């Protein structure tokens, strides 16, 4: 989990238009969020494309079902520590090389 402060800025759309390149650069490089306002009313938001793609993926019903299924398996104790899984995968890989 990132230990960074969430950066949200509200900008009038006219100011954002004038400084669009700089605003987009900050959103992308600093992972900031920008809320665009027209006449003081929020009308749109900006976020980095990687996060936006993740958001869109989570809207897929298949992904939602898989997350729910995985969570239920975890709750039922059908999980194992990542360290254990990685050790098993490494062992399998070594056996294939022999």
N, CA, C and O of each residue as an XYZ file, in Angstrom:
392
protein
N       0.835     -1.175      0.000
C       0.000      0.000      0.000
C       0.885      1.246      0.000
O       1.870      1.318      0.735
N       0.533      2.201     -0.810
C       1.312      3.436     -0.879
C       1.101      4.259      0.383
O       0.008      4.313      0.948
N       2.165      4.882      0.794
C       2.091      5.736      1.969
C       2.225      7.194      1.536
O       3.051      7.937      2.065
N       1.410      7.586      0.574
C       1.474      8.948      0.062
C       0.178      9.662      0.369
O      -0.871      9.039      0.536
N       0.264     10.964      0.439
C      -0.911     11.773      0.714
C      -1.731     11.915     -0.566
O      -1.181     12.207     -1.627
N      -3.007     11.714     -0.470
C      -3.903     11.848     -1.611
C      -4.001     13.312     -2.001
O      -4.368     14.162     -1.190
N      -3.668     13.596     -3.257
C      -3.668     14.974     -3.739
C      -4.891     15.196     -4.630
O      -5.004     14.601     -5.702
N      -5.794     16.048     -4.180
C      -6.976     16.400     -4.955
C      -7.007     17.916     -5.092
O      -6.955     18.644     -4.101
N      -7.093     18.376     -6.332
C      -7.165     19.815     -6.575
C      -8.430     20.110     -7.362
O      -8.818     19.353     -8.251
N      -9.052     21.198     -7.027
C     -10.219     21.663     -7.765
C      -9.799     22.861     -8.603
O      -9.204     23.811     -8.095
N     -10.118     22.805     -9.903
C      -9.741     23.881    -10.821
C     -10.937     24.316    -11.653
O     -11.734     23.482    -12.082
N     -11.064     25.614    -11.880
C     -12.052     26.058    -12.863
C     -11.636     25.528    -14.233
O     -10.449     25.515    -14.561
N     -12.587     25.102    -15.014
C     -12.269     24.501    -16.308
C     -11.511     25.477    -17.213
O     -10.688     25.048    -18.022
N     -11.772     26.766    -17.092
C     -11.054     27.747    -17.914
C      -9.576     27.783    -17.560
O      -8.732     27.870    -18.451
N      -9.249     27.719    -16.276
C      -7.853     27.694    -15.849
C      -7.179     26.391    -16.285
O      -6.023     26.399    -16.708
N      -7.895     25.283    -16.182
C      -7.349     23.992    -16.609
C      -7.071     23.996    -18.113
O      -6.066     23.441    -18.557
N      -7.938     24.607    -18.885
C      -7.763     24.667    -20.332
C      -6.486     25.424    -20.688
O      -5.729     24.997    -21.559
N      -6.251     26.543    -20.016
C      -5.062     27.357    -20.271
C      -3.785     26.589    -19.925
O      -2.774     26.720    -20.615
N      -3.829     25.792    -18.864
C      -2.654     25.066    -18.362
C      -2.775     23.558    -18.557
O      -2.230     22.787    -17.768
N      -3.475     23.138    -19.590
C      -3.799     21.717    -19.751
C      -2.565     20.823    -19.728
O      -2.564     19.798    -19.047
N      -1.521     21.190    -20.455
C      -0.314     20.360    -20.484
C       0.275     20.148    -19.101
O       0.629     19.027    -18.737
N       0.379     21.209    -18.341
C       0.949     21.125    -16.992
C       0.037     20.327    -16.057
O       0.514     19.558    -15.223
N      -1.265     20.514    -16.200
C      -2.218     19.786    -15.345
C      -2.138     18.293    -15.635
O      -2.081     17.483    -14.710
N      -2.132     17.929    -16.900
C      -2.053     16.511    -17.279
C      -0.740     15.903    -16.794
O      -0.722     14.768    -16.318
N       0.341     16.638    -16.909
C       1.643     16.149    -16.445
C       1.615     15.850    -14.947
O       2.107     14.809    -14.512
N       1.040     16.761    -14.157
C       0.935     16.541    -12.709
C       0.066     15.328    -12.387
O       0.400     14.526    -11.515
N      -1.044     15.205    -13.095
C      -1.942     14.069    -12.870
C      -1.203     12.763    -13.147
O      -1.303     11.805    -12.380
N      -0.469     12.737    -14.242
C       0.230     11.510    -14.633
C       1.435     11.210    -13.734
O       1.559     10.102    -13.212
N       2.306     12.182    -13.557
C       3.545     11.928    -12.824
C       3.354     11.836    -11.317
O       4.000     11.021    -10.659
N       2.477     12.662    -10.768
C       2.295     12.711     -9.312
C       1.086     11.925     -8.827
O       0.808     11.871     -7.629
N       0.372     11.317     -9.766
C      -0.837     10.541     -9.412
C      -1.847     11.401     -8.664
O      -2.508     10.937     -7.736
N      -1.957     12.666     -9.084
C      -2.916     13.584     -8.471
C      -4.280     13.434     -9.140
O      -4.400     12.901    -10.242
N      -5.289     13.916     -8.446
C      -6.644     13.980     -8.984
C      -7.005     15.446     -9.172
O      -6.631     16.294     -8.361
N      -7.729     15.740    -10.239
C      -8.172     17.110    -10.481
C      -9.671     17.080    -10.741
O     -10.152     16.325    -11.586
N     -10.398     17.903    -10.009
C     -11.829     18.074    -10.234
C     -12.007     19.376    -11.004
O     -11.572     20.434    -10.551
N     -12.639     19.297    -12.154
C     -12.870     20.472    -12.985
C     -14.249     21.041    -12.689
O     -15.244     20.318    -12.632
N     -14.284     22.353    -12.501
C     -15.546     23.025    -12.174
C     -15.910     24.042    -13.245
O     -15.047     24.668    -13.861
N     -17.201     24.184    -13.442
C     -17.723     25.251    -14.300
C     -18.732     26.021    -13.446
O     -19.700     25.447    -12.947
N     -18.500     27.303    -13.286
C     -19.341     28.151    -12.440
C     -19.446     27.588    -11.024
O     -20.506     27.650    -10.401
N     -18.328     27.034    -10.518
C     -18.289     26.503     -9.157
C     -18.928     25.142     -8.979
O     -19.021     24.646     -7.856
N     -19.374     24.521    -10.075
C     -20.041     23.211    -10.005
C     -19.101     22.150    -10.591
O     -18.650     22.291    -11.728
N     -18.803     21.087     -9.829
C     -17.953     20.018    -10.358
C     -18.620     19.353    -11.568
O     -19.777     18.938    -11.499
N     -17.871     19.259    -12.681
C     -18.447     18.653    -13.890
C     -17.645     17.474    -14.419
O     -18.177     16.652    -15.165
N     -16.364     17.377    -14.043
C     -15.535     16.282    -14.539
C     -14.351     16.092    -13.608
O     -14.036     16.953    -12.787
N     -13.706     14.951    -13.755
C     -12.520     14.668    -12.965
C     -11.422     14.096    -13.834
O     -11.687     13.505    -14.881
N     -10.189     14.274    -13.395
C      -9.030     13.732    -14.105
C      -8.242     12.832    -13.171
O      -8.061     13.148    -11.995
N      -7.771     11.700    -13.704
C      -6.906     10.792    -12.964
C      -5.941     10.148    -13.947
O      -6.165     10.183    -15.157
N      -4.874      9.563    -13.432
C      -3.889      8.904    -14.270
C      -4.527      7.736    -15.024
O      -5.426      7.071    -14.510
N      -4.056      7.498    -16.240
C      -4.654      6.477    -17.104
C      -4.552      5.076    -16.509
O      -5.471      4.277    -16.688
N      -3.471      4.754    -15.810
C      -3.348      3.417    -15.219
C      -4.471      3.164    -14.212
O      -5.073      2.091    -14.194
N      -4.736      4.151    -13.391
C      -5.798      4.014    -12.397
C      -7.170      3.972    -13.074
O      -8.062      3.239    -12.645
N      -7.325      4.760    -14.126
C      -8.595      4.767    -14.857
C      -8.852      3.403    -15.503
O      -9.978      2.907    -15.474
N      -7.816      2.799    -16.082
C      -7.974      1.472    -16.676
C      -8.334      0.439    -15.616
O      -9.161     -0.439    -15.861
N      -7.715      0.538    -14.434
C      -8.074     -0.359    -13.329
C      -9.539     -0.176    -12.947
O     -10.257     -1.150    -12.722
N      -9.970      1.065    -12.878
C     -11.367      1.372    -12.553
C     -12.300      0.728    -13.584
O     -13.293      0.099    -13.221
N     -11.975      0.888    -14.859
C     -12.823      0.309    -15.902
C     -12.860     -1.208    -15.817
O     -13.909     -1.818    -16.020
N     -11.731     -1.812    -15.521
C     -11.679     -3.268    -15.400
C     -12.581     -3.750    -14.266
O     -13.236     -4.786    -14.385
N     -12.613     -3.002    -13.177
C     -13.448     -3.398    -12.044
C     -14.938     -3.277    -12.347
O     -15.765     -3.822    -11.615
N     -15.283     -2.574    -13.410
C     -16.690     -2.449    -13.807
C     -17.174     -3.691    -14.559
O     -18.377     -3.868    -14.755
N     -16.234     -4.559    -14.985
C     -16.563     -5.775    -15.724
C     -17.202     -6.785    -14.763
O     -16.589     -7.133    -13.753
N     -18.420     -7.264    -15.054
C     -19.082     -8.224    -14.151
C     -18.268     -9.506    -13.930
O     -18.323    -10.088    -12.847
N     -17.515     -9.951    -14.944
C     -16.693    -11.155    -14.778
C     -15.609    -10.927    -13.731
O     -15.348    -11.799    -12.901
N     -14.987     -9.769    -13.769
C     -13.948     -9.449    -12.793
C     -14.566     -9.349    -11.400
O     -13.998     -9.841    -10.425
N     -15.716     -8.718    -11.315
C     -16.400     -8.590    -10.030
C     -16.718     -9.967     -9.445
O     -16.535    -10.191     -8.249
N     -17.198    -10.894    -10.291
C     -17.503    -12.252     -9.819
C     -16.237    -12.969     -9.343
O     -16.257    -13.662     -8.326
N     -15.133    -12.798    -10.084
C     -13.887    -13.450     -9.704
C     -13.369    -12.916     -8.367
O     -12.877    -13.681     -7.538
N     -13.480    -11.615     -8.164
C     -13.054    -11.026     -6.895
C     -13.911    -11.571     -5.751
O     -13.393    -11.925     -4.691
N     -15.219    -11.636     -5.973
C     -16.125    -12.156     -4.941
C     -15.800    -13.617     -4.626
O     -15.759    -14.006     -3.459
N     -15.570    -14.422     -5.662
C     -15.241    -15.841     -5.473
C     -13.923    -15.979     -4.707
O     -13.824    -16.785     -3.782
N     -12.930    -15.208     -5.085
C     -11.631    -15.266     -4.412
C     -11.756    -14.871     -2.947
O     -11.143    -15.493     -2.079
N     -12.543    -13.847     -2.672
C     -12.746    -13.412     -1.295
C     -13.435    -14.499     -0.471
O     -13.070    -14.729      0.681
N     -14.429    -15.167     -1.057
C     -15.129    -16.243     -0.351
C     -14.167    -17.397     -0.047
O     -14.207    -17.981      1.036
N     -13.301    -17.719     -1.017
C     -12.320    -18.783     -0.787
C     -11.350    -18.387      0.319
O     -10.974    -19.214      1.150
N     -10.951    -17.135      0.324
C     -10.059    -16.639      1.370
C     -10.739    -16.742      2.738
O     -10.126    -17.189      3.707
N     -12.003    -16.327      2.813
C     -12.758    -16.389      4.067
C     -12.927    -17.820      4.539
O     -12.985    -18.075      5.742
N     -13.006    -18.766      3.598
C     -13.185    -20.176      3.945
C     -11.858    -20.859      4.288
O     -11.832    -22.059      4.560
N     -10.773    -20.108      4.277
C      -9.477    -20.683      4.635
C      -8.783    -21.407      3.501
O      -7.864    -22.191      3.736
N      -9.204    -21.159      2.292
C      -8.603    -21.825      1.135
C      -7.457    -21.014      0.531
O      -7.222    -21.058     -0.677
N      -6.762    -20.286      1.368
C      -5.639    -19.490      0.874
C      -4.365    -19.948      1.567
O      -4.395    -20.725      2.522
N      -3.247    -19.447      1.059
C      -1.961    -19.757      1.682
C      -1.066    -18.538      1.525
O      -1.291    -17.701      0.651
N      -0.070    -18.444      2.358
C       0.830    -17.294      2.271
C       1.549    -17.254      0.921
O       1.862    -18.293      0.340
N       1.802    -16.054      0.440
C       2.489    -15.885     -0.848
C       3.856    -16.563     -0.816
O       4.293    -17.131     -1.818
N       4.522    -16.507      0.315
C       5.846    -17.129      0.451
C       5.771    -18.623      0.136
O       6.654    -19.165     -0.529
N       4.718    -19.286      0.614
C       4.533    -20.717      0.371
C       4.292    -20.976     -1.115
O       4.889    -21.884     -1.694
N       3.428    -20.190     -1.722
C       3.143    -20.353     -3.146
C       4.398    -20.136     -3.986
O       4.672    -20.915     -4.899
N       5.154    -19.100     -3.693
C       6.375    -18.830     -4.454
C       7.392    -19.966     -4.314
O       8.065    -20.321     -5.282
N       7.503    -20.528     -3.122
C       8.412    -21.664     -2.916
C       7.968    -22.865     -3.747
O       8.803    -23.548     -4.340
N       6.669    -23.127     -3.795
C       6.149    -24.237     -4.606
C       6.411    -24.011     -6.087
O       6.822    -24.932     -6.793
N       6.176    -22.797     -6.558
C       6.421    -22.488     -7.965
C       7.899    -22.631     -8.316
O       8.242    -23.133     -9.387
N       8.761    -22.194     -7.421
C      10.203    -22.314     -7.648
C      10.607    -23.779     -7.713
O      11.419    -24.173     -8.551
N      10.035    -24.582     -6.822
C      10.335    -26.022     -6.807
C       9.874    -26.681     -8.101
O      10.607    -27.490     -8.672
N       8.685    -26.355     -8.571
C       8.184    -26.906     -9.839
C       9.092    -26.513    -11.005
O       9.404    -27.326    -11.875
N       9.498    -25.264    -10.998
C      10.364    -24.761    -12.069
C      11.689    -25.512    -12.071
O      12.200    -25.868    -13.133
N      12.247    -25.754    -10.886
C      13.508    -26.492    -10.792
C      13.356    -27.923    -11.268
O      14.269    -28.459    -11.894
N      12.211    -28.564    -10.983
C      11.971    -29.948    -11.416
C      11.878    -30.030    -12.933
O      12.347    -31.001    -13.526
N      11.276    -29.020    -13.576
C      11.142    -29.013    -15.032
C      12.496    -28.871    -15.712
O      12.692    -29.382    -16.815
N      13.424    -28.190    -15.072
C      14.749    -27.963    -15.646
C      15.619    -29.207    -15.600
O      16.574    -29.323    -16.369
N      15.306    -30.127    -14.721
C      16.127    -31.339    -14.546
C      15.936    -32.324    -15.633
O      16.557    -33.387    -15.620
